[in-house]
Amino acid sequence: MTIVVDYGHGADEGAALVELAREGFSAAAKDYEPGRTEPHQHDHDICIHILLGEFKLADVASGADHRCGPGTRVFVACGTPHFEEHGIIRLVVGRRHQPELRP
């Protein structure tokens, strides 16, 4: 279970879409209204690029809070418990499903 935050990545929407596609993510730019989620996890990897606004990501396991503004890239590995809180934001959101493990 992993969360990786890169604060100096850049906030270019086109570059983020190309980068995520190259890394195997299905990605799209999206606008979000203010909100907060309950703790949860995904059955796929998530990678986001913050383009506009502030995004707070909380790592449930470690208790770490990451405050992310424009130019931040956040990777949340499949199965990592987390929650987020934000005002009005624009993100590039990528989802990548993990191949099934077989014995």
Stockholm file with secondary structure:
# STOCKHOLM 1.0

chainA/1-103         MTIVVDYGHGADEGAALVELAREGFSAAAKDYEPGRTEPHQHDHDICIHILLGEFKLADVASGADHRCGPGTRVFVACGTPHFEEHGIIRLVVGRRHQPELRP
#=GR chainA/1-103 SS CCEEEETTSCCCHHHHHHHHHHTTCEEEEEEECSEECCSBCCSSEEEEEEEESCEEEEETTTCCEEEECTTCEEEECTTCCEEEEESSEEEEEEEECCCCCCC
#=GC SS_cons         CCEEEETTSCCCHHHHHHHHHHTTCEEEEEEECSEECCSBCCSSEEEEEEEESCEEEEETTTCCEEEECTTCEEEECTTCCEEEEESSEEEEEEEECCCCCCC
//
